[in-house]
Amino acid sequence: MTILDRYLTRLFFQRLGLCLAGFLALFLTVEFVEKISDFLDHDIGVSTIALYFLAQIPNVLVLLTPVATLASVLITLVILARNSEIVAMKGSGLSLFRLSRPFLLVGIGLSIVIFIVSNLFTPMTQEVANGIWDGQVRNRRAGATAQTVEDVWFKDIRAMTHMGSYNESSGEVVDLSILVLDEDYNLTRRLEARQALFNEEGLLLTEAKEKIYLHGPDGQRSFQLARSDSLFLPKWPSPPAGVGRRAAVNSDELSVWGLSEAIEKLYAEGFHPLRQLVDFQFKFSRPFIPLIMVLVGLPIGFWREKGGSVALGLVNGLTLSFAYLIALEISRSVGYAGLMPPILAAWLPNGFFGLIGLYLFTYARQ
């Protein structure tokens, strides 16, 4: 590494450290103000509260590093431009691509570090933090029967059932669909309801539709459709205890390898773990965000060879980072909805913003 590379790298890491420290302090302050009343209401000890916030730090750093990376690149280049150092470097025969090399190498290094931290450390620390919040503050895990689960599939010998949401404590269901099969696993009956209620006597359907499928001797199929405001199915069995909660895997508490095993298990149990498949791809795409932030930030920072405001650089960095994060969450939601393949949902924002960064380089004066 040359003297120039060491100089630029040192400047970048100085700004990165300041940005991360400031962002982390701001996040923890907001988190503390928001949740301290809940901790005090449940008589949580000081040591447990401190452990909760300490366990949050690795995951928060992983989330904030891309934002801090882009802001640091822009601030570093603004300072260099204000001191006319970019003009001096270019006057010495250095191209912008040569000046970009240390920043790109740092971006690659940060991506590798984030991948390691997010798969080796944050799953453990996030499990600790969630255990304190869910187990001691919200009592979600202790009182799991009161939990409402969403997008639940379960099956028995002759039926497959899907519930949009299900509250195990009350037996209430929203968007119920039941497929009844014969001995040869042919579909014979389909029940749909906007709302339903499981109780000891059976199953009550509201706004129900019932399709009876008929199989003719020549192989032709037809069905009879009946609608009713309510339909009661006596002695219809309730879903098994804890149904759906195993499908609701918390991907933040799992590494790439743990999430892969969870997906295989869900497939073996008859689930289609769409959300987990999307999260699995994001486990690989998210660590590359710092590199993408560097690619986007460099041409924008090189536009001004002299002068510039550090505050403006920070604002530009935050604005672009939040725009990228919004695009990332939109893509994730589209993937969760099944409107886009998981691999495309995870990598599309990276590819799009990476191409934008390369395109902007063509407008920077070499």
BELKA-V302120 format. One record per helix or strand of 3 or more residues. SS is the DSSP state (H for helix, E for strand). FROM is the first residue (numbers start at 1). LEN is the number of residues. If there is no record, write none. Layout:
BEGIN
ss: [SS & SS]
from: [FROM & FROM]
len: [LEN & LEN]
END
This chain:
BEGIN
ss: [H & H & H & H & H & H & E & E & E & E & E & E & H & H & H & H & H]
from: [3 & 46 & 85 & 96 & 122 & 144 & 148 & 159 & 172 & 187 & 202 & 221 & 251 & 256 & 274 & 310 & 342]
len: [39 & 37 & 7 & 25 & 16 & 3 & 8 & 9 & 10 & 12 & 14 & 14 & 3 & 13 & 29 & 27 & 20]
END
